Amino acid sequence: MTAPNSGNSPDQLTDLLHHETTHRARRRPAARVSFEEPLPKEEARGASTTHTTTHDTTTNSHSSGSSTMKKSYILDTNALLEDPNCIRVLRNGKENAVGIPFHVILELDKLKKEPRVKHLVSKAIDSIRENLEVVHIIKDENSDPLIPSIDLQILKEIKNAGLDDPILVTNDRILQLMAEFSGVQSQEYKQAKPFESESQQYTGFVSDDDEKPLNCFSWHEGRPMFHGQDGPRVIEYEHEVWKVRPRNVYQNLAFELLLHEHIDLVSLQSDAGYGKTYLALAAALYMTLEQKRFDKIYVLKPLIEIGTKMGYLPGDVNDKMEPYIRYLYGLVTKLHGARPANKVFVDPKDGTSKFDANKFEILPLAFIRGMTIEDAVVIVDETQNLSRTEIRALLTRMGENVKCICLGDTRQVDNPYLNESNNALNWIVRMMRGLPNYAHLVLKGTRSRGPICDAVIKSGL
């Protein structure tokens, strides 16, 4: 399969991959595939035969008792991208064997930086690594790869170096995968990865028996208690910020942290749909336009996107950013409808009006270097797609009188070099937990942005 043409839209991905596979299938007859599936040690002692079947691209739908024939499925790149769980589905327990050609791994390596599919590549690689014990990597040792790969040259140099038990240190998950079935040990650079997913483990709540870091919450007789610098106090009131009322107790506590005068840095994590961005924007408008604690609102976005790179779009930076900030414009317009926020627009009466850069500005993170931000509310969206180095460079741009709000979901990491544990949101929680001007909260609840979103979160889709 060739890499998708960058001119196609993301919506055409599935059709494109299907067309490519169908086209190749018409050019050559179906091949018969044979390999031996790796077996557990206790089963391997009694194994003496290799199961051979015709390549079958359909899911095994019959029960294990209806046939003794064992099928050997060979996965193409498009199958792994369309459904990373296809390995587990096709194995059907232990009934079938699954193989992956070596060139599929090389093709995934080639696609890992393609903006439209790199998040799918990341999930496919995770699936392969989780199933390495039962997946057979098919490789022709007598021929050179058709796809050039620097990673293969790295592994070749390591194997030819004559070193005793060399260990490759890399955070590239595809290179780790190649090393594993090439007989080279590998490991992640451990200093670049927190011990575990801190932003998921530490929700902002602690139990009665645990040590209570500053600005955390606990439950007291069924009510949330805030542990701040002035001592513990029960939160018995409900906030209303810019005509926005919280839909559950966690959103109310988020407002408590966002509006707190002595907390400069707040991180909010949740699944999609729990209102992180909406709450942050409402608080920003309230603190800037009503309380007048700040002069301006910044919204910063990382350059990791699902779609065509900004550089391919026409126009200046504002034109290039426009497709990526439509959701922000929609949220601010909704808040403006609830309560006028005229000062953030160039012309509030114009339905297509742009934001007034003197009061509200959206910037790509690449534009932050060299800046000093003061007297402002700064909202960092998709923090999970930043590295430790990038978030440090960003936060050190903050000067006097700044409220910084970092939003994210560590289960939606699109950066191929990061994962659930190794990302900026986790580093913030791990390194700043307990500091007097920092607080973290994981939003939860039974209600999100709407009934469909509720159903998606509940079902685990």
C-alpha positions as CSV (number, residue, x, y, z in Angstrom):
1,M,0.0,0.0,0.0
2,T,1.3,3.4,-0.9
3,A,1.1,6.4,1.4
4,P,-2.2,8.3,1.0
5,N,-2.0,11.3,-1.3
6,S,-1.8,14.5,0.9
7,G,-4.4,16.1,-1.4
8,N,-7.2,13.8,-0.1
9,S,-9.4,14.8,2.7
10,P,-9.4,12.8,6.0
11,D,-12.9,11.6,5.1
12,Q,-11.5,9.8,2.1
13,L,-9.0,7.7,4.1
14,T,-11.0,4.5,4.3
15,D,-12.1,4.6,0.7
16,L,-8.5,5.3,-0.4
17,L,-7.0,2.4,1.6
18,H,-9.8,0.1,0.4
19,H,-9.2,1.1,-3.3
20,E,-5.5,0.5,-3.0
21,T,-5.9,-3.0,-1.6
22,T,-8.6,-3.9,-4.1
23,H,-6.4,-2.6,-7.0
24,R,-3.5,-4.7,-5.9
25,A,-5.7,-7.8,-5.4
26,R,-6.8,-7.5,-9.1
27,R,-3.2,-7.4,-10.3
28,R,-2.2,-10.8,-8.8
29,P,-3.9,-14.1,-7.9
30,A,-4.5,-14.9,-4.3
31,A,-1.4,-16.5,-2.7
32,R,-1.3,-19.4,-0.4
33,V,0.3,-18.5,2.9
34,S,1.9,-20.8,5.4
35,F,3.5,-20.2,8.7
36,E,3.8,-21.6,12.2
37,E,2.0,-19.6,14.9
38,P,4.1,-19.0,18.1
39,L,2.8,-21.3,20.9
40,P,3.0,-21.2,24.6
41,K,5.8,-23.4,26.0
42,E,3.5,-26.0,27.4
43,E,1.7,-26.4,24.0
44,A,4.9,-26.2,21.9
45,R,6.2,-29.5,23.3
46,G,3.4,-31.3,21.6
47,A,3.3,-29.3,18.4
48,S,4.8,-31.0,15.4
49,T,2.8,-29.7,12.4
50,T,2.3,-26.4,10.7
51,H,-1.2,-25.3,9.7
52,T,-1.5,-24.2,6.1
53,T,-4.6,-22.5,4.7
54,T,-5.6,-20.2,1.9
55,H,-5.3,-16.5,2.7
56,D,-8.8,-15.2,3.8
57,T,-9.7,-11.6,4.3
58,T,-13.0,-12.1,6.0
59,T,-13.6,-12.4,9.7
60,N,-14.1,-15.9,11.0
61,S,-17.8,-16.1,11.9
62,H,-18.2,-19.8,12.6
63,S,-17.8,-21.3,16.1
64,S,-14.7,-23.3,17.0
65,G,-16.7,-26.5,17.1
66,S,-18.0,-26.2,13.5
67,S,-14.6,-26.8,11.9
68,T,-11.2,-28.0,12.8
69,M,-9.5,-26.0,10.0
70,K,-7.2,-23.3,11.4
71,K,-7.0,-20.2,9.3
72,S,-3.9,-18.1,8.8
73,Y,-4.7,-14.4,8.3
74,I,-2.2,-12.0,6.8
75,L,-2.8,-8.4,7.7
76,D,-2.3,-5.5,5.3
77,T,-1.5,-1.9,6.4
78,N,-5.1,-0.7,5.7
79,A,-6.6,-3.3,7.9
80,L,-4.5,-2.3,10.9
81,L,-5.2,1.4,10.3
82,E,-8.9,0.9,9.9
83,D,-9.2,-1.3,13.1
84,P,-6.1,-1.8,15.3
85,N,-8.0,-4.5,17.2
86,C,-8.3,-6.6,14.1
87,I,-5.5,-8.9,15.4
88,R,-7.5,-9.9,18.4
89,V,-10.7,-10.2,16.3
90,L,-9.2,-12.4,13.6
91,R,-7.4,-14.7,16.1
92,N,-10.8,-15.5,17.7
93,G,-9.2,-16.6,20.9
94,K,-6.6,-19.2,19.8
95,E,-8.5,-20.5,16.9
96,N,-6.6,-18.8,14.1
97,A,-3.1,-17.5,13.4
98,V,-2.2,-14.0,12.4
99,G,0.8,-12.8,10.4
100,I,2.1,-9.4,9.4
101,P,4.5,-8.9,6.5
102,F,7.7,-7.0,7.4
103,H,6.9,-4.4,4.7
104,V,3.7,-3.5,6.6
105,I,5.9,-2.4,9.5
106,L,8.1,-0.4,7.2
107,E,5.0,1.2,5.6
108,L,3.7,2.2,9.1
109,D,7.1,3.7,9.8
110,K,6.7,5.8,6.6
111,L,3.2,6.9,7.6
112,K,3.9,7.8,11.2
113,K,4.5,11.5,10.3
114,E,1.6,11.8,7.9
115,P,-0.8,14.2,9.7
116,R,-4.0,12.5,8.5
117,V,-3.1,9.0,9.7
118,K,-0.3,9.3,12.3
119,H,-2.8,8.9,15.2
120,L,-4.0,5.7,13.6
121,V,-0.4,4.5,13.1
122,S,0.2,5.0,16.8
123,K,-2.7,2.8,17.7
124,A,-1.8,0.1,15.2
125,I,1.8,-0.1,16.6
126,D,0.4,-0.4,20.1
127,S,-1.8,-3.3,19.0
128,I,1.1,-5.1,17.3
129,R,3.3,-4.7,20.4
130,E,0.6,-5.9,22.7
131,N,0.2,-9.1,20.5
132,L,3.8,-9.8,19.6
133,E,3.7,-13.2,21.4
134,V,1.0,-14.4,19.0
135,V,1.8,-12.5,15.8
136,H,4.2,-13.9,13.2
137,I,6.3,-11.3,11.4
138,I,6.8,-12.5,7.8
139,K,10.2,-11.5,6.4
140,D,12.2,-12.6,3.4
141,E,15.7,-12.7,4.6
142,N,17.1,-13.1,1.1
143,S,15.9,-9.8,-0.4
144,D,16.4,-6.2,0.5
145,P,13.4,-4.1,1.6
146,L,11.6,-2.2,-1.1
147,I,11.0,0.8,1.3
148,P,14.2,2.6,2.3
149,S,14.5,2.8,6.1
150,I,17.1,4.6,8.3
151,D,15.8,2.6,11.2
152,L,16.9,-0.7,9.5
153,Q,20.3,0.8,8.9
154,I,20.6,1.7,12.6
155,L,19.7,-1.9,13.6
156,K,22.1,-3.3,11.1
157,E,24.9,-1.2,12.5
158,I,24.1,-2.3,16.0
159,K,24.2,-6.0,15.1
160,N,27.5,-5.6,13.1
161,A,29.2,-3.6,15.9
162,G,30.3,-6.7,17.8
163,L,29.1,-5.4,21.1
164,D,28.0,-7.8,23.9
165,D,24.2,-7.5,24.5
166,P,23.7,-3.9,23.2
167,I,20.6,-2.1,24.3
168,L,19.0,0.4,21.9
169,V,17.6,3.4,23.7
170,T,14.8,5.1,21.8
171,N,11.3,6.5,22.3
172,D,10.3,5.6,18.8
173,R,7.8,2.8,19.2
174,I,8.1,1.5,15.7
175,L,11.9,1.3,16.0
176,Q,11.4,-0.6,19.3
177,L,9.1,-3.0,17.5
178,M,11.7,-3.5,14.7
179,A,14.4,-4.1,17.2
180,E,12.4,-6.7,19.1
181,F,11.9,-9.0,16.1
182,S,15.5,-8.3,14.9
183,G,17.0,-9.6,18.1
184,V,18.2,-6.3,19.5
185,Q,17.2,-5.3,23.0
186,S,15.5,-1.9,23.3
187,Q,14.1,0.4,26.0
188,E,12.6,3.8,26.4
189,Y,14.7,6.7,27.8
190,K,13.3,6.4,31.3
191,Q,14.1,9.9,32.4
192,A,11.7,11.1,29.7
193,K,8.8,9.2,31.1
194,P,7.0,9.5,34.4
195,F,6.7,6.4,36.6
196,E,3.0,6.2,35.7
197,S,0.2,8.3,34.3
198,E,0.1,10.9,37.1
199,S,-2.6,13.0,35.6
200,Q,-4.9,9.9,35.7
201,Q,-3.8,8.6,39.0
202,Y,-4.0,11.9,40.8
203,T,-7.5,13.2,40.1
204,G,-7.3,16.2,42.4
205,F,-9.1,14.2,45.2
206,V,-7.4,12.3,48.0
207,S,-8.7,10.0,50.6
208,D,-8.9,10.8,54.3
209,D,-5.8,8.7,55.1
210,D,-3.6,10.2,52.4
211,E,-1.3,13.1,52.6
212,K,-3.1,16.2,51.4
213,P,-1.1,18.3,48.9
214,L,-2.1,22.0,48.7
215,N,-5.1,22.8,46.6
216,C,-6.6,19.3,46.5
217,F,-10.0,18.1,47.4
218,S,-11.4,15.4,49.7
219,W,-14.9,14.2,50.6
220,H,-16.3,15.3,54.0
221,E,-19.8,13.9,54.9
222,G,-20.6,13.6,51.2
223,R,-19.5,17.1,50.4
224,P,-16.3,18.3,48.7
225,M,-13.7,19.9,51.0
226,F,-10.9,22.1,49.5
227,H,-7.5,22.0,51.2
228,G,-5.9,25.4,50.4
229,Q,-3.2,27.6,52.1
230,D,-5.8,28.9,54.5
231,G,-6.8,25.4,55.7
232,P,-9.7,23.1,54.7
233,R,-13.1,24.4,53.9
234,V,-16.2,22.7,52.6
235,I,-17.6,23.9,49.2
236,E,-21.3,24.3,49.8
237,Y,-22.0,26.9,47.2
238,E,-22.5,26.7,43.4
239,H,-20.7,29.0,41.0
240,E,-22.3,30.8,38.1
241,V,-19.7,32.2,35.8
242,W,-20.7,34.3,32.7
243,K,-24.2,32.8,32.9
244,V,-22.7,29.3,32.9
245,R,-23.9,27.0,35.7
246,P,-22.0,23.8,36.4
247,R,-23.8,20.6,35.3
248,N,-22.2,18.5,38.1
249,V,-20.0,18.8,41.2
250,Y,-16.8,18.4,39.3
251,Q,-17.5,21.4,37.0
252,N,-18.3,23.5,40.1
253,L,-15.0,22.5,41.6
254,A,-13.2,23.4,38.3
255,F,-14.7,26.9,38.6
256,E,-13.4,27.0,42.2
257,L,-9.8,26.4,41.0
258,L,-10.1,28.6,37.9
259,L,-11.3,31.6,39.8
260,H,-9.0,31.2,42.8
261,E,-6.8,34.3,43.2
262,H,-3.8,32.5,44.6
263,I,-3.7,29.6,42.1
264,D,-1.8,30.7,39.0
265,L,-1.6,27.3,37.1
266,V,-4.5,24.9,36.8
267,S,-4.6,21.7,34.8
268,L,-7.9,20.1,33.8
269,Q,-8.2,16.6,32.4
270,S,-11.2,14.6,31.2
271,D,-12.6,12.6,28.4
272,A,-14.0,14.6,25.4
273,G,-17.3,16.3,26.2
274,Y,-17.0,17.3,29.9
275,G,-16.6,21.0,29.1
276,K,-13.0,21.7,29.8
277,T,-12.6,24.3,27.1
278,Y,-16.1,25.8,27.7
279,L,-15.5,26.2,31.5
280,A,-12.0,27.7,30.9
281,L,-13.3,30.3,28.3
282,A,-16.2,31.3,30.6
283,A,-13.8,31.8,33.5
284,A,-11.4,33.7,31.3
285,L,-14.1,36.1,30.1
286,Y,-15.3,36.6,33.6
287,M,-11.9,37.4,35.1
288,T,-10.9,39.6,32.1
289,L,-14.1,41.6,31.3
290,E,-15.9,41.7,34.6
291,Q,-13.4,41.4,37.4
292,K,-10.8,43.1,35.2
293,R,-8.0,41.1,36.9
294,F,-6.4,40.6,33.5
295,D,-6.1,42.6,30.2
296,K,-6.1,39.9,27.6
297,I,-7.0,36.2,26.8
298,Y,-4.6,34.0,24.9
299,V,-5.5,30.5,23.6
300,L,-2.5,28.4,22.5
301,K,-2.6,25.3,20.4
302,P,0.1,22.8,19.6
303,L,1.0,22.1,16.0
304,I,0.0,18.4,16.2
305,E,-3.1,18.2,14.2
306,I,-5.3,15.5,12.6
307,G,-5.3,16.8,9.0
308,T,-3.3,18.8,6.5
309,K,-0.4,20.8,7.9
310,M,-1.0,24.5,8.3
311,G,1.7,25.3,5.8
312,Y,-0.4,23.8,3.0
313,L,-3.1,26.4,3.6
314,P,-3.2,29.8,1.8
315,G,-3.0,33.1,3.5
316,D,-1.3,34.6,6.6
317,V,-1.1,33.0,10.0
318,N,-4.7,34.0,10.8
319,D,-6.0,32.4,7.6
320,K,-4.0,29.3,8.3
321,M,-5.3,29.0,11.9
322,E,-8.9,29.6,11.0
323,P,-9.9,26.0,10.3
324,Y,-8.4,25.0,13.6
325,I,-10.1,27.6,15.7
326,R,-13.7,27.3,14.5
327,Y,-14.7,25.4,17.5
328,L,-13.3,28.1,19.8
329,Y,-15.2,30.8,17.8
330,G,-18.3,28.7,18.3
331,L,-17.8,28.4,22.0
332,V,-17.0,32.1,22.5
333,T,-20.0,33.0,20.4
334,K,-22.2,30.8,22.6
335,L,-20.9,32.5,25.7
336,H,-21.4,35.9,24.0
337,G,-25.1,34.9,23.3
338,A,-25.6,34.1,27.0
339,R,-24.0,37.3,28.1
340,P,-22.4,40.0,25.8
341,A,-18.7,39.8,25.4
342,N,-18.4,42.7,22.9
343,K,-14.8,43.6,23.7
344,V,-13.3,40.3,22.4
345,F,-14.7,40.9,18.8
346,V,-13.7,43.4,16.2
347,D,-17.4,44.1,15.4
348,P,-19.7,42.2,17.7
349,K,-22.7,42.9,15.5
350,D,-21.1,41.2,12.5
351,G,-21.8,37.5,12.6
352,T,-18.5,36.7,10.8
353,S,-16.5,39.1,12.9
354,K,-13.0,38.1,13.9
355,F,-11.5,38.3,17.4
356,D,-10.0,41.6,18.5
357,A,-6.3,40.7,19.0
358,N,-6.0,43.3,21.7
359,K,-8.4,41.3,23.9
360,F,-8.5,37.8,22.6
361,E,-5.8,36.1,20.5
362,I,-5.3,32.5,19.3
363,L,-1.7,31.6,18.5
364,P,0.3,28.5,17.4
365,L,2.9,27.5,20.0
366,A,5.7,28.2,17.5
367,F,4.9,31.9,17.9
368,I,5.5,31.9,21.7
369,R,9.3,31.7,21.7
370,G,10.8,35.1,22.7
371,M,7.5,36.4,24.1
372,T,6.8,37.5,27.7
373,I,3.2,37.2,28.5
374,E,1.8,39.4,31.3
375,D,-1.6,40.5,32.7
376,A,-3.3,37.7,30.8
377,V,-5.3,34.5,31.0
378,V,-3.5,31.8,29.0
379,I,-5.4,28.7,27.9
380,V,-3.3,25.8,26.6
381,D,-5.4,23.4,24.6
382,E,-4.4,19.8,23.9
383,T,-1.6,19.9,26.4
384,Q,-1.1,16.1,26.0
385,N,0.4,16.6,22.6
386,L,3.3,18.6,24.0
387,S,6.6,17.2,25.3
388,R,8.2,18.0,28.6
389,T,10.7,20.4,26.8
390,E,7.9,22.2,24.9
391,I,5.7,22.7,28.0
392,R,8.7,24.0,29.9
393,A,9.6,26.4,27.1
394,L,5.9,27.6,27.1
395,L,5.5,28.0,30.9
396,T,8.7,30.0,31.2
397,R,7.2,32.6,28.9
398,M,4.7,33.5,31.7
399,G,5.4,36.8,33.5
400,E,3.6,38.8,36.2
401,N,-0.1,38.4,36.8
402,V,-0.9,35.4,34.6
403,K,-3.5,32.7,35.1
404,C,-2.5,29.7,33.0
405,I,-5.0,26.9,32.3
406,C,-3.7,23.6,30.7
407,L,-6.4,21.4,29.2
408,G,-6.0,17.9,27.9
409,D,-6.8,14.2,27.8
410,T,-3.9,11.8,28.0
411,R,-5.9,9.1,26.2
412,Q,-6.0,11.2,23.0
413,V,-2.2,11.6,22.3
414,D,-1.7,12.2,18.6
415,N,2.1,12.9,18.8
416,P,3.8,9.6,17.6
417,Y,6.7,10.2,20.0
418,L,4.6,10.6,23.1
419,N,2.1,8.3,24.9
420,E,-0.3,8.3,27.8
421,S,2.5,8.6,30.4
422,N,5.1,10.6,28.6
423,N,3.4,13.9,27.7
424,A,3.3,17.5,29.0
425,L,0.1,17.1,31.0
426,N,1.6,14.2,33.1
427,W,4.8,16.1,33.6
428,I,2.9,19.1,34.9
429,V,1.0,17.0,37.5
430,R,4.1,15.0,38.5
431,M,6.5,17.9,39.0
432,M,4.1,20.6,40.3
433,R,1.7,18.7,42.5
434,G,1.7,20.2,46.0
435,L,3.0,23.7,44.9
436,P,1.1,26.5,46.6
437,N,0.1,28.1,43.2
438,Y,-0.9,24.9,41.3
439,A,-4.0,22.7,41.2
440,H,-5.2,19.8,39.1
441,L,-8.6,18.2,38.6
442,V,-10.0,15.4,36.6
443,L,-13.6,16.1,35.4
444,K,-16.1,13.3,35.8
445,G,-19.8,12.9,35.8
446,T,-22.8,11.2,34.2
447,R,-23.6,14.2,31.9
448,S,-21.3,15.6,29.2
449,R,-22.1,17.9,26.3
450,G,-25.1,15.9,25.2
451,P,-26.9,12.5,25.2
452,I,-24.9,11.2,22.3
453,C,-21.6,12.1,23.9
454,D,-22.9,10.5,27.1
455,A,-23.6,7.3,25.3
456,V,-20.2,7.3,23.6
457,I,-18.3,7.7,26.9
458,K,-20.5,5.2,28.8
459,S,-20.1,2.6,26.0
460,G,-16.3,3.0,25.8
461,L,-16.5,3.5,22.0
